[in-house]
């Protein structure tokens, strides 16, 4: 096996507020999941379907996601994600 020198691993710990426990398993909250789907939708087209379904089922999350993204000016992909949130609000508001 050869070493992969171009691999970068970023480990980050999610804030406690972004995690819930379901049947003894830690999972991300619906708001965190929707935020991550929105941020990744431009890179991973398969996220779009899940993002739309979650936004349709839980439209009350959208203002919270917008607020979270607005408060993070240095977050990569933030502007595009805010545009997506605003579109989803219009579709599901």
PDB file as gemmi writes it, atoms N, CA and C in Angstrom:
CRYST1    1.000    1.000    1.000  90.00  90.00  90.00 P 1                      
ATOM      1  N   UNK A   1       0.852  -1.175   0.000  1.00  0.00           N  
ATOM      2  CA  UNK A   1       0.000   0.000   0.000  1.00  0.00           C  
ATOM      3  C   UNK A   1       0.898   1.237   0.000  1.00  0.00           C  
ATOM      4  N   UNK A   2       0.566   2.199  -0.837  1.00  0.00           N  
ATOM      5  CA  UNK A   2       1.339   3.433  -0.895  1.00  0.00           C  
ATOM      6  C   UNK A   2       0.624   4.528  -0.119  1.00  0.00           C  
ATOM      7  N   UNK A   3       1.406   5.439   0.360  1.00  0.00           N  
ATOM      8  CA  UNK A   3       0.841   6.565   1.117  1.00  0.00           C  
ATOM      9  C   UNK A   3       0.181   7.545   0.157  1.00  0.00           C  
ATOM     10  N   UNK A   4      -0.926   8.068   0.567  1.00  0.00           N  
ATOM     11  CA  UNK A   4      -1.634   9.079  -0.228  1.00  0.00           C  
ATOM     12  C   UNK A   4      -1.305  10.443   0.358  1.00  0.00           C  
ATOM     13  N   UNK A   5      -0.452  11.178  -0.318  1.00  0.00           N  
ATOM     14  CA  UNK A   5      -0.008  12.462   0.208  1.00  0.00           C  
ATOM     15  C   UNK A   5      -0.982  13.596  -0.066  1.00  0.00           C  
ATOM     16  N   UNK A   6      -1.919  13.379  -0.961  1.00  0.00           N  
ATOM     17  CA  UNK A   6      -2.856  14.446  -1.293  1.00  0.00           C  
ATOM     18  C   UNK A   6      -4.162  14.341  -0.506  1.00  0.00           C  
ATOM     19  N   UNK A   7      -4.195  13.490   0.498  1.00  0.00           N  
ATOM     20  CA  UNK A   7      -5.398  13.315   1.308  1.00  0.00           C  
ATOM     21  C   UNK A   7      -5.321  14.234   2.520  1.00  0.00           C  
ATOM     22  N   UNK A   8      -6.371  15.000   2.711  1.00  0.00           N  
ATOM     23  CA  UNK A   8      -6.451  15.883   3.868  1.00  0.00           C  
ATOM     24  C   UNK A   8      -7.671  15.472   4.674  1.00  0.00           C  
ATOM     25  N   UNK A   9      -7.481  15.253   5.941  1.00  0.00           N  
ATOM     26  CA  UNK A   9      -8.580  14.855   6.817  1.00  0.00           C  
ATOM     27  C   UNK A   9      -8.849  15.996   7.787  1.00  0.00           C  
ATOM     28  N   UNK A  10     -10.092  16.431   7.814  1.00  0.00           N  
ATOM     29  CA  UNK A  10     -10.505  17.464   8.754  1.00  0.00           C  
ATOM     30  C   UNK A  10     -11.443  16.816   9.760  1.00  0.00           C  
ATOM     31  N   UNK A  11     -11.061  16.844  10.997  1.00  0.00           N  
ATOM     32  CA  UNK A  11     -11.934  16.319  12.033  1.00  0.00           C  
ATOM     33  C   UNK A  11     -12.477  17.489  12.827  1.00  0.00           C  
ATOM     34  N   UNK A  12     -13.765  17.505  12.968  1.00  0.00           N  
ATOM     35  CA  UNK A  12     -14.354  18.566  13.781  1.00  0.00           C  
ATOM     36  C   UNK A  12     -15.440  17.954  14.645  1.00  0.00           C  
ATOM     37  N   UNK A  13     -15.609  18.521  15.775  1.00  0.00           N  
ATOM     38  CA  UNK A  13     -16.625  18.052  16.708  1.00  0.00           C  
ATOM     39  C   UNK A  13     -17.838  18.960  16.565  1.00  0.00           C  
ATOM     40  N   UNK A  14     -18.991  18.351  16.387  1.00  0.00           N  
ATOM     41  CA  UNK A  14     -20.217  19.133  16.269  1.00  0.00           C  
ATOM     42  C   UNK A  14     -20.611  19.681  17.631  1.00  0.00           C  
ATOM     43  N   UNK A  15     -21.180  20.869  17.646  1.00  0.00           N  
ATOM     44  CA  UNK A  15     -21.692  21.403  18.911  1.00  0.00           C  
ATOM     45  C   UNK A  15     -22.807  20.499  19.442  1.00  0.00           C  
ATOM     46  N   UNK A  16     -22.924  20.422  20.751  1.00  0.00           N  
ATOM     47  CA  UNK A  16     -23.965  19.593  21.365  1.00  0.00           C  
ATOM     48  C   UNK A  16     -25.358  19.945  20.854  1.00  0.00           C  
ATOM     49  N   UNK A  17     -25.582  21.207  20.530  1.00  0.00           N  
ATOM     50  CA  UNK A  17     -26.901  21.645  20.054  1.00  0.00           C  
ATOM     51  C   UNK A  17     -27.254  21.045  18.690  1.00  0.00           C  
ATOM     52  N   UNK A  18     -26.258  20.530  17.959  1.00  0.00           N  
ATOM     53  CA  UNK A  18     -26.492  19.952  16.633  1.00  0.00           C  
ATOM     54  C   UNK A  18     -26.694  18.439  16.666  1.00  0.00           C  
ATOM     55  N   UNK A  19     -26.697  17.865  17.873  1.00  0.00           N  
ATOM     56  CA  UNK A  19     -26.790  16.412  18.010  1.00  0.00           C  
ATOM     57  C   UNK A  19     -27.967  16.042  18.903  1.00  0.00           C  
ATOM     58  N   UNK A  20     -28.691  15.009  18.487  1.00  0.00           N  
ATOM     59  CA  UNK A  20     -29.736  14.433  19.331  1.00  0.00           C  
ATOM     60  C   UNK A  20     -29.495  12.927  19.395  1.00  0.00           C  
ATOM     61  N   UNK A  21     -30.094  12.288  20.371  1.00  0.00           N  
ATOM     62  CA  UNK A  21     -29.957  10.840  20.515  1.00  0.00           C  
ATOM     63  C   UNK A  21     -31.299  10.197  20.192  1.00  0.00           C  
ATOM     64  N   UNK A  22     -31.266   9.260  19.257  1.00  0.00           N  
ATOM     65  CA  UNK A  22     -32.457   8.511  18.858  1.00  0.00           C  
ATOM     66  C   UNK A  22     -32.127   7.029  19.030  1.00  0.00           C  
ATOM     67  N   UNK A  23     -32.852   6.364  19.900  1.00  0.00           N  
ATOM     68  CA  UNK A  23     -32.623   4.930  20.158  1.00  0.00           C  
ATOM     69  C   UNK A  23     -31.153   4.649  20.466  1.00  0.00           C  
ATOM     70  N   UNK A  24     -30.590   5.450  21.348  1.00  0.00           N  
ATOM     71  CA  UNK A  24     -29.194   5.310  21.790  1.00  0.00           C  
ATOM     72  C   UNK A  24     -28.156   5.567  20.700  1.00  0.00           C  
ATOM     73  N   UNK A  25     -28.552   6.212  19.620  1.00  0.00           N  
ATOM     74  CA  UNK A  25     -27.624   6.551  18.540  1.00  0.00           C  
ATOM     75  C   UNK A  25     -27.605   8.066  18.382  1.00  0.00           C  
ATOM     76  N   UNK A  26     -26.415   8.642  18.382  1.00  0.00           N  
ATOM     77  CA  UNK A  26     -26.284  10.084  18.175  1.00  0.00           C  
ATOM     78  C   UNK A  26     -26.421  10.401  16.692  1.00  0.00           C  
ATOM     79  N   UNK A  27     -27.301  11.337  16.380  1.00  0.00           N  
ATOM     80  CA  UNK A  27     -27.517  11.777  14.999  1.00  0.00           C  
ATOM     81  C   UNK A  27     -27.596  13.303  14.988  1.00  0.00           C  
ATOM     82  N   UNK A  28     -27.421  13.881  13.817  1.00  0.00           N  
ATOM     83  CA  UNK A  28     -27.546  15.335  13.736  1.00  0.00           C  
ATOM     84  C   UNK A  28     -29.014  15.728  13.762  1.00  0.00           C  
ATOM     85  N   UNK A  29     -29.265  16.931  14.251  1.00  0.00           N  
ATOM     86  CA  UNK A  29     -30.629  17.449  14.280  1.00  0.00           C  
ATOM     87  C   UNK A  29     -31.112  17.682  12.852  1.00  0.00           C  
ATOM     88  N   UNK A  30     -32.410  17.803  12.700  1.00  0.00           N  
ATOM     89  CA  UNK A  30     -32.974  18.070  11.373  1.00  0.00           C  
ATOM     90  C   UNK A  30     -32.439  19.388  10.821  1.00  0.00           C  
ATOM     91  N   UNK A  31     -32.291  20.395  11.684  1.00  0.00           N  
ATOM     92  CA  UNK A  31     -31.781  21.691  11.230  1.00  0.00           C  
ATOM     93  C   UNK A  31     -30.346  21.562  10.731  1.00  0.00           C  
ATOM     94  N   UNK A  32     -29.507  20.858  11.454  1.00  0.00           N  
ATOM     95  CA  UNK A  32     -28.115  20.676  11.040  1.00  0.00           C  
ATOM     96  C   UNK A  32     -28.055  19.878   9.734  1.00  0.00           C  
ATOM     97  N   UNK A  33     -28.881  18.842   9.643  1.00  0.00           N  
ATOM     98  CA  UNK A  33     -28.908  18.024   8.436  1.00  0.00           C  
ATOM     99  C   UNK A  33     -29.323  18.854   7.227  1.00  0.00           C  
ATOM    100  N   UNK A  34     -30.369  19.658   7.381  1.00  0.00           N  
ATOM    101  CA  UNK A  34     -30.818  20.501   6.273  1.00  0.00           C  
ATOM    102  C   UNK A  34     -29.736  21.507   5.893  1.00  0.00           C  
ATOM    103  N   UNK A  35     -29.084  22.092   6.870  1.00  0.00           N  
ATOM    104  CA  UNK A  35     -27.994  23.037   6.600  1.00  0.00           C  
ATOM    105  C   UNK A  35     -26.892  22.356   5.794  1.00  0.00           C  
ATOM    106  N   UNK A  36     -26.488  21.164   6.215  1.00  0.00           N  
ATOM    107  CA  UNK A  36     -25.425  20.443   5.510  1.00  0.00           C  
ATOM    108  C   UNK A  36     -25.848  20.049   4.095  1.00  0.00           C  
ATOM    109  N   UNK A  37     -27.099  19.636   3.935  1.00  0.00           N  
ATOM    110  CA  UNK A  37     -27.591  19.288   2.598  1.00  0.00           C  
ATOM    111  C   UNK A  37     -27.582  20.505   1.678  1.00  0.00           C  
ATOM    112  N   UNK A  38     -28.011  21.651   2.200  1.00  0.00           N  
ATOM    113  CA  UNK A  38     -28.031  22.882   1.403  1.00  0.00           C  
ATOM    114  C   UNK A  38     -26.614  23.295   1.024  1.00  0.00           C  
ATOM    115  N   UNK A  39     -25.693  23.231   1.974  1.00  0.00           N  
ATOM    116  CA  UNK A  39     -24.307  23.606   1.686  1.00  0.00           C  
ATOM    117  C   UNK A  39     -23.657  22.663   0.675  1.00  0.00           C  
ATOM    118  N   UNK A  40     -24.034  21.402   0.681  1.00  0.00           N  
ATOM    119  CA  UNK A  40     -23.414  20.434  -0.216  1.00  0.00           C  
ATOM    120  C   UNK A  40     -24.116  20.233  -1.540  1.00  0.00           C  
ATOM    121  N   UNK A  41     -25.288  20.827  -1.704  1.00  0.00           N  
ATOM    122  CA  UNK A  41     -26.110  20.569  -2.893  1.00  0.00           C  
ATOM    123  C   UNK A  41     -25.425  20.959  -4.203  1.00  0.00           C  
ATOM    124  N   UNK A  42     -24.600  21.986  -4.191  1.00  0.00           N  
ATOM    125  CA  UNK A  42     -23.946  22.396  -5.439  1.00  0.00           C  
ATOM    126  C   UNK A  42     -22.858  21.404  -5.860  1.00  0.00           C  
ATOM    127  N   UNK A  43     -22.259  20.716  -4.907  1.00  0.00           N  
ATOM    128  CA  UNK A  43     -21.219  19.730  -5.221  1.00  0.00           C  
ATOM    129  C   UNK A  43     -21.762  18.330  -5.429  1.00  0.00           C  
ATOM    130  N   UNK A  44     -22.835  18.019  -4.724  1.00  0.00           N  
ATOM    131  CA  UNK A  44     -23.392  16.668  -4.756  1.00  0.00           C  
ATOM    132  C   UNK A  44     -24.855  16.740  -5.176  1.00  0.00           C  
ATOM    133  N   UNK A  45     -25.135  16.561  -6.454  1.00  0.00           N  
ATOM    134  CA  UNK A  45     -26.506  16.699  -6.958  1.00  0.00           C  
ATOM    135  C   UNK A  45     -27.515  15.793  -6.250  1.00  0.00           C  
ATOM    136  N   UNK A  46     -27.059  14.659  -5.741  1.00  0.00           N  
ATOM    137  CA  UNK A  46     -27.983  13.762  -5.050  1.00  0.00           C  
ATOM    138  C   UNK A  46     -28.510  14.363  -3.746  1.00  0.00           C  
ATOM    139  N   UNK A  47     -27.832  15.366  -3.211  1.00  0.00           N  
ATOM    140  CA  UNK A  47     -28.310  16.039  -1.992  1.00  0.00           C  
ATOM    141  C   UNK A  47     -29.583  16.842  -2.258  1.00  0.00           C  
ATOM    142  N   UNK A  48     -29.763  17.290  -3.497  1.00  0.00           N  
ATOM    143  CA  UNK A  48     -30.876  18.194  -3.825  1.00  0.00           C  
ATOM    144  C   UNK A  48     -32.224  17.563  -3.490  1.00  0.00           C  
ATOM    145  N   UNK A  49     -32.406  16.313  -3.846  1.00  0.00           N  
ATOM    146  CA  UNK A  49     -33.682  15.636  -3.577  1.00  0.00           C  
ATOM    147  C   UNK A  49     -33.949  15.582  -2.081  1.00  0.00           C  
ATOM    148  N   UNK A  50     -32.940  15.197  -1.308  1.00  0.00           N  
ATOM    149  CA  UNK A  50     -33.117  15.084   0.147  1.00  0.00           C  
ATOM    150  C   UNK A  50     -33.350  16.452   0.775  1.00  0.00           C  
ATOM    151  N   UNK A  51     -32.642  17.460   0.274  1.00  0.00           N  
ATOM    152  CA  UNK A  51     -32.818  18.828   0.757  1.00  0.00           C  
ATOM    153  C   UNK A  51     -34.252  19.286   0.524  1.00  0.00           C  
ATOM    154  N   UNK A  52     -34.762  19.053  -0.677  1.00  0.00           N  
ATOM    155  CA  UNK A  52     -36.126  19.479  -1.012  1.00  0.00           C  
ATOM    156  C   UNK A  52     -37.161  18.738  -0.173  1.00  0.00           C  
ATOM    157  N   UNK A  53     -36.978  17.436   0.000  1.00  0.00           N  
ATOM    158  CA  UNK A  53     -37.930  16.654   0.798  1.00  0.00           C  
ATOM    159  C   UNK A  53     -37.954  17.108   2.254  1.00  0.00           C  
ATOM    160  N   UNK A  54     -36.784  17.329   2.830  1.00  0.00           N  
ATOM    161  CA  UNK A  54     -36.732  17.772   4.226  1.00  0.00           C  
ATOM    162  C   UNK A  54     -37.343  19.161   4.372  1.00  0.00           C  
ATOM    163  N   UNK A  55     -37.060  20.053   3.435  1.00  0.00           N  
ATOM    164  CA  UNK A  55     -37.638  21.404   3.479  1.00  0.00           C  
ATOM    165  C   UNK A  55     -39.154  21.362   3.335  1.00  0.00           C  
ATOM    166  N   UNK A  56     -39.663  20.458   2.513  1.00  0.00           N  
ATOM    167  CA  UNK A  56     -41.119  20.324   2.349  1.00  0.00           C  
ATOM    168  C   UNK A  56     -41.769  19.799   3.621  1.00  0.00           C  
ATOM    169  N   UNK A  57     -41.132  18.844   4.261  1.00  0.00           N  
ATOM    170  CA  UNK A  57     -41.699  18.232   5.458  1.00  0.00           C  
ATOM    171  C   UNK A  57     -41.543  19.107   6.700  1.00  0.00           C  
ATOM    172  N   UNK A  58     -40.491  19.913   6.739  1.00  0.00           N  
ATOM    173  CA  UNK A  58     -40.208  20.734   7.917  1.00  0.00           C  
ATOM    174  C   UNK A  58     -39.865  22.169   7.510  1.00  0.00           C  
ATOM    175  N   UNK A  59     -40.793  22.887   6.874  1.00  0.00           N  
ATOM    176  CA  UNK A  59     -40.486  24.238   6.394  1.00  0.00           C  
ATOM    177  C   UNK A  59     -40.155  25.223   7.512  1.00  0.00           C  
ATOM    178  N   UNK A  60     -40.547  24.920   8.735  1.00  0.00           N  
ATOM    179  CA  UNK A  60     -40.228  25.822   9.851  1.00  0.00           C  
ATOM    180  C   UNK A  60     -38.731  25.852  10.155  1.00  0.00           C  
ATOM    181  N   UNK A  61     -37.973  24.920   9.614  1.00  0.00           N  
ATOM    182  CA  UNK A  61     -36.518  24.929   9.805  1.00  0.00           C  
ATOM    183  C   UNK A  61     -35.831  26.002   8.970  1.00  0.00           C  
ATOM    184  N   UNK A  62     -36.445  26.379   7.855  1.00  0.00           N  
ATOM    185  CA  UNK A  62     -35.784  27.267   6.895  1.00  0.00           C  
ATOM    186  C   UNK A  62     -35.346  28.603   7.484  1.00  0.00           C  
ATOM    187  N   UNK A  63     -36.181  29.304   8.277  1.00  0.00           N  
ATOM    188  CA  UNK A  63     -35.699  30.559   8.864  1.00  0.00           C  
ATOM    189  C   UNK A  63     -34.505  30.356   9.801  1.00  0.00           C  
ATOM    190  N   UNK A  64     -34.477  29.230  10.500  1.00  0.00           N  
ATOM    191  CA  UNK A  64     -33.360  28.946  11.406  1.00  0.00           C  
ATOM    192  C   UNK A  64     -32.078  28.657  10.624  1.00  0.00           C  
ATOM    193  N   UNK A  65     -32.218  27.932   9.522  1.00  0.00           N  
ATOM    194  CA  UNK A  65     -31.064  27.659   8.664  1.00  0.00           C  
ATOM    195  C   UNK A  65     -30.553  28.968   8.068  1.00  0.00           C  
ATOM    196  N   UNK A  66     -31.453  29.820   7.615  1.00  0.00           N  
ATOM    197  CA  UNK A  66     -31.063  31.117   7.051  1.00  0.00           C  
ATOM    198  C   UNK A  66     -30.321  31.950   8.099  1.00  0.00           C  
ATOM    199  N   UNK A  67     -30.848  31.983   9.304  1.00  0.00           N  
ATOM    200  CA  UNK A  67     -30.210  32.738  10.392  1.00  0.00           C  
ATOM    201  C   UNK A  67     -28.816  32.190  10.684  1.00  0.00           C  
ATOM    202  N   UNK A  68     -28.695  30.873  10.738  1.00  0.00           N  
ATOM    203  CA  UNK A  68     -27.397  30.236  11.009  1.00  0.00           C  
ATOM    204  C   UNK A  68     -26.377  30.589   9.925  1.00  0.00           C  
ATOM    205  N   UNK A  69     -26.781  30.464   8.668  1.00  0.00           N  
ATOM    206  CA  UNK A  69     -25.868  30.767   7.566  1.00  0.00           C  
ATOM    207  C   UNK A  69     -25.514  32.251   7.520  1.00  0.00           C  
ATOM    208  N   UNK A  70     -26.478  33.107   7.796  1.00  0.00           N  
ATOM    209  CA  UNK A  70     -26.235  34.557   7.783  1.00  0.00           C  
ATOM    210  C   UNK A  70     -25.217  34.965   8.835  1.00  0.00           C  
ATOM    211  N   UNK A  71     -25.178  34.237   9.921  1.00  0.00           N  
ATOM    212  CA  UNK A  71     -24.277  34.568  11.026  1.00  0.00           C  
ATOM    213  C   UNK A  71     -22.852  34.060  10.801  1.00  0.00           C  
ATOM    214  N   UNK A  72     -22.611  33.364   9.683  1.00  0.00           N  
ATOM    215  CA  UNK A  72     -21.291  32.786   9.417  1.00  0.00           C  
ATOM    216  C   UNK A  72     -20.709  33.360   8.125  1.00  0.00           C  
ATOM    217  N   UNK A  73     -20.239  34.610   8.134  1.00  0.00           N  
ATOM    218  CA  UNK A  73     -19.804  35.264   6.894  1.00  0.00           C  
ATOM    219  C   UNK A  73     -18.615  34.599   6.198  1.00  0.00           C  
ATOM    220  N   UNK A  74     -17.821  33.840   6.909  1.00  0.00           N  
ATOM    221  CA  UNK A  74     -16.639  33.231   6.288  1.00  0.00           C  
ATOM    222  C   UNK A  74     -16.852  31.778   5.881  1.00  0.00           C  
ATOM    223  N   UNK A  75     -18.062  31.293   5.982  1.00  0.00           N  
ATOM    224  CA  UNK A  75     -18.365  29.906   5.637  1.00  0.00           C  
ATOM    225  C   UNK A  75     -18.327  29.725   4.119  1.00  0.00           C  
ATOM    226  N   UNK A  76     -17.495  28.829   3.604  1.00  0.00           N  
ATOM    227  CA  UNK A  76     -17.454  28.602   2.154  1.00  0.00           C  
ATOM    228  C   UNK A  76     -18.813  28.140   1.626  1.00  0.00           C  
ATOM    229  N   UNK A  77     -19.254  28.740   0.547  1.00  0.00           N  
ATOM    230  CA  UNK A  77     -20.527  28.380  -0.067  1.00  0.00           C  
ATOM    231  C   UNK A  77     -21.735  29.033   0.567  1.00  0.00           C  
ATOM    232  N   UNK A  78     -21.508  29.941   1.499  1.00  0.00           N  
ATOM    233  CA  UNK A  78     -22.591  30.571   2.256  1.00  0.00           C  
ATOM    234  C   UNK A  78     -23.548  31.342   1.359  1.00  0.00           C  
ATOM    235  N   UNK A  79     -23.029  32.160   0.468  1.00  0.00           N  
ATOM    236  CA  UNK A  79     -23.915  32.984  -0.375  1.00  0.00           C  
ATOM    237  C   UNK A  79     -24.810  32.129  -1.261  1.00  0.00           C  
ATOM    238  N   UNK A  80     -24.236  31.119  -1.870  1.00  0.00           N  
ATOM    239  CA  UNK A  80     -25.037  30.217  -2.711  1.00  0.00           C  
ATOM    240  C   UNK A  80     -26.067  29.485  -1.859  1.00  0.00           C  
ATOM    241  N   UNK A  81     -25.676  29.078  -0.657  1.00  0.00           N  
ATOM    242  CA  UNK A  81     -26.603  28.373   0.234  1.00  0.00           C  
ATOM    243  C   UNK A  81     -27.750  29.279   0.661  1.00  0.00           C  
ATOM    244  N   UNK A  82     -27.460  30.543   0.937  1.00  0.00           N  
ATOM    245  CA  UNK A  82     -28.522  31.483   1.307  1.00  0.00           C  
ATOM    246  C   UNK A  82     -29.512  31.669   0.157  1.00  0.00           C  
ATOM    247  N   UNK A  83     -29.010  31.686  -1.064  1.00  0.00           N  
ATOM    248  CA  UNK A  83     -29.892  31.785  -2.231  1.00  0.00           C  
ATOM    249  C   UNK A  83     -30.806  30.568  -2.309  1.00  0.00           C  
ATOM    250  N   UNK A  84     -30.255  29.398  -2.035  1.00  0.00           N  
ATOM    251  CA  UNK A  84     -31.052  28.167  -2.043  1.00  0.00           C  
ATOM    252  C   UNK A  84     -32.116  28.221  -0.950  1.00  0.00           C  
ATOM    253  N   UNK A  85     -31.733  28.671   0.248  1.00  0.00           N  
ATOM    254  CA  UNK A  85     -32.698  28.765   1.353  1.00  0.00           C  
ATOM    255  C   UNK A  85     -33.833  29.709   0.971  1.00  0.00           C  
ATOM    256  N   UNK A  86     -33.500  30.844   0.392  1.00  0.00           N  
ATOM    257  CA  UNK A  86     -34.538  31.805   0.002  1.00  0.00           C  
ATOM    258  C   UNK A  86     -35.478  31.214  -1.047  1.00  0.00           C  
ATOM    259  N   UNK A  87     -34.934  30.432  -1.974  1.00  0.00           N  
ATOM    260  CA  UNK A  87     -35.772  29.756  -2.972  1.00  0.00           C  
ATOM    261  C   UNK A  87     -36.679  28.734  -2.298  1.00  0.00           C  
ATOM    262  N   UNK A  88     -36.128  27.974  -1.362  1.00  0.00           N  
ATOM    263  CA  UNK A  88     -36.921  26.970  -0.648  1.00  0.00           C  
ATOM    264  C   UNK A  88     -38.022  27.616   0.187  1.00  0.00           C  
ATOM    265  N   UNK A  89     -37.731  28.772   0.781  1.00  0.00           N  
ATOM    266  CA  UNK A  89     -38.763  29.495   1.538  1.00  0.00           C  
ATOM    267  C   UNK A  89     -39.902  29.874   0.601  1.00  0.00           C  
ATOM    268  N   UNK A  90     -39.567  30.362  -0.580  1.00  0.00           N  
ATOM    269  CA  UNK A  90     -40.593  30.720  -1.557  1.00  0.00           C  
ATOM    270  C   UNK A  90     -41.437  29.533  -1.995  1.00  0.00           C  
ATOM    271  N   UNK A  91     -40.812  28.376  -2.098  1.00  0.00           N  
ATOM    272  CA  UNK A  91     -41.524  27.170  -2.526  1.00  0.00           C  
ATOM    273  C   UNK A  91     -42.333  26.533  -1.404  1.00  0.00           C  
ATOM    274  N   UNK A  92     -41.852  26.678  -0.164  1.00  0.00           N  
ATOM    275  CA  UNK A  92     -42.450  25.953   0.961  1.00  0.00           C  
ATOM    276  C   UNK A  92     -43.002  26.859   2.047  1.00  0.00           C  
ATOM    277  N   UNK A  93     -42.773  28.177   1.902  1.00  0.00           N  
ATOM    278  CA  UNK A  93     -43.136  29.138   2.936  1.00  0.00           C  
ATOM    279  C   UNK A  93     -44.548  29.103   3.300  1.00  0.00           C  
TER     280      UNK A  93                                                      
END                                                                             
